[in-house]
């Protein structure tokens, strides 16, 4: 009874709720059990069970029936206060769609007791913001009903837009033999996913921005949601279907979810090198992006941190995990399975003259009126005259020559300091 009372505890006292439940049982001639009667009382009070497709528009506590589709492994994390927590996710579904349930701490440690195919009555708080409903689980209890839901078939076809394709990467198989894999980020109306091709030739020639049909991809639940694996029996073919990937807003980002947002770079720090636990060199970079709903810190890990970015760039961030930073603010983290796209502008041919200077973003040519970030190296301190093309404030030089300083101009500058 406590399970259902939580749905209406803002409307009446516990004793009044118990009295209404007892009345329901009595009215039925004791044909109703207490649990069914409690559900009917909740419905009478306007808090009926909902379907998964209605979760994004729900608020506060909700109750719904769902079948367990997959169970993820619990994983530890460090809170801003230094304590260790535990989180786990499971994917559930009903006739109207799928949702992800998030469990924390003791509840996360008990998800191994859940199994695919079981049906539960779920009490939870919708977190909103994502395309696939995300619900923080409050309580579960087994249900005797049967639910049939559209489960993703193993080895099925996926019609997706390719967001990004990484460079091939070497790995060592479990038997010690070497192999090569290629990772990609793909998406469609249902979400953004990581795709791992264990035979690089499968993705050979596949370009970002194209729409394809992926044959024979196998889904599995990971800590970042569903990802797909493509073996030697898989294949990729062009598709003429138009695919739209829904984007989130910065205001809708909440801790624990995975999001894709478009924003403009407000501030940026240079990449910071570090050594991973495995001894590999890597990089991390911090920036802040903003859209019309707000702004948020973004942390970029690995090779993506070396992307040439400048303040004012408009970027798209795909499949980034939201978690709290060391100071308690929510941040978006880009790592494996994420993508960063820079929305480039038009190129402009220029001829400029200035001084090569060092800045936090890299070497620039300072003309006195503007500062152009260099796409290639030039010696610091030199006066140069350069021709090239500028895009996003970055100049790609086609011709450069040193400029001898004007002695008269130098003397006039000295006179300003000594006069």
Beta strands, then each sheet from edge to edge (+ up, - down):
strand 1: 61-71
strand 2: 75-78
strand 3: 84-94
strand 4: 97-104
strand 5: 119-126
strand 6: 133-142
strand 7: 156-165
strand 8: 169-172
strand 9: 178-188
strand 10: 191-197
strand 11: 211-222
strand 12: 225-230
strand 13: 235-238
strand 14: 258-268
strand 15: 272-275
strand 16: 281-291
strand 17: 294-301
strand 18: 314-324
strand 19: 330-334
strand 20: 339-342
strand 21: 348-359
strand 22: 362-366
strand 23: 371-374
strand 24: 383-391
strand 25: 394-402
sheet 1: 2+ 3- 1+ 5- 6+ 4+
sheet 2: 8+ 9- 7+ 11- 12+ 10+
sheet 3: 8+ 9- 7+ 11- 13+
sheet 4: 15+ 16- 14+ 18- 19+ 17+
sheet 5: 15+ 16- 14+ 18- 20+
sheet 6: 21+ 22- 23+ 25+ 24- 21+
end
